[in-house]
Structures are given as C-alpha cells and as structure tokens.
Amino acid sequence: MKIKVCGMGSVENIEAVAALQPDYLGFIFFEKSARNFNGTLPIISPEIIKTGVFVNASFEFIQEKVKDLGLKAVQLHGSENPEFCEAVKNLNVEVFKVFSIKGNFDFSALAPFEGKLDYFLFDTKGELPGGNGYTFDWEVLKQYNSKTPFILSGGIGLEEIEKVKEIIKTDLPIHALDINSKFEIAPASKDVAKLKEFFKEFK
C-alpha cells in the first residue's frame, strides 16, 4: 500500500518525514489554506514523488511549479474539467483529480475523466477543499465500478488503522492512502512518531 503524506511545511519537518520514505509528499499551493507552501524545498530522495496540490489554479501557475520544484505529480482539488486534467498530464506528471464525498455519490460523474488522469482521489466534503480531519462513509465505495485506481483520503489517522485494513482487503483498486491533518502538531507540521506508527502497519 502506497502512502502519501500531504500538507508539508518547514525544511526540518520535510526532511524528517522524507526519512520515513513515503511514496508521495504533498505540497499545497493554495493561499487560503493554512498549509499553503511558500518555503524552501530541501533535496529529498528521488524515489519520493513530490506532489503539488492545486485548487482551480491556472495552467501556467501549475506548469511553473512543476518546472521550478521538480514535481512529479499534480493533485487537482478544484472544479477542473477533463480537458484541463489532460493538459496537466501532458506535463509528464501523474495527475490525481479529487472528488469530495459526503453521504451518497454519483460515480457516473467520473466517466468524462476516464483516460485523462492517473488516479481519482476521494476525500471528505467539508468547509475546506481538504484537510477537514474526518472520514466519509467508505461504504459508498462499494458502488465504485471504474478500473481507474483511486487514492483514499479524508481524516485517516491511527484510529482508522483497522478500518483501513478492512477496506484494503476488498477488491477495490486502492492505489494509496493520503494522510494529513490527523498527524499534525500544527498546520503543515507533522508528528513523525505518529507517522512511524502508521507506516509500520502499511509499509
């Protein structure tokens, strides 16, 4: 099971989390977020996929960040359309498109995006685009009928370990777990000890 740690901040914390060898490290480029990244990105293992998270950003802004920071994946967390996803994919990066869930979800909404991205990402619908700190009802994922793998996000913490183990036993095409707010000491500062405990279970 791959793990993405999202919402990184300081150099010291990035280096400490990178030492755990997550598969993805996420950096949020959204000014309204408490985890907005505008700092220095240290050198980290090339095996870790640096991921930029954007909310209705311009293509030019995304292109600039991909080039300047060497991003290898882009997470689109706004109302981006399929054509935009495809254009970003042509930057030679993995593309995740976020769909937020609260209660039921119409999975037919995913159809126009098929083939234009690498992974869907399912997060909890809340006041903020992400990092709301609570899970949606994963039972709804039983209705998922696409072959496109997805990333599971939204309020995943140590308390959800057994629940996560149960869902990854299913035949759902889960590519990765996306963790963030449940492992924070403060916005954009991760508790490395808690992450270590989580990694022991899934890495």
LINWORA-V298510 format. One record per helix or strand of 3 or more residues. SS is the DSSP state (hx for helix, st for strand). FROM is the first residue (numbers start at 1). LEN is the number of residues. Records with the same first field share a line. If there is no record, write none. Layout:
SS=FROM-LEN / FROM-LEN
//
This chain:
st=2-4 / 24-6 / 49-6 / 73-4 / 94-8 / 119-6 / 150-3 / 174-6 / 184-3
hx=11-8 / 59-11 / 82-8 / 107-7 / 138-6 / 158-11 / 181-3 / 192-11
//
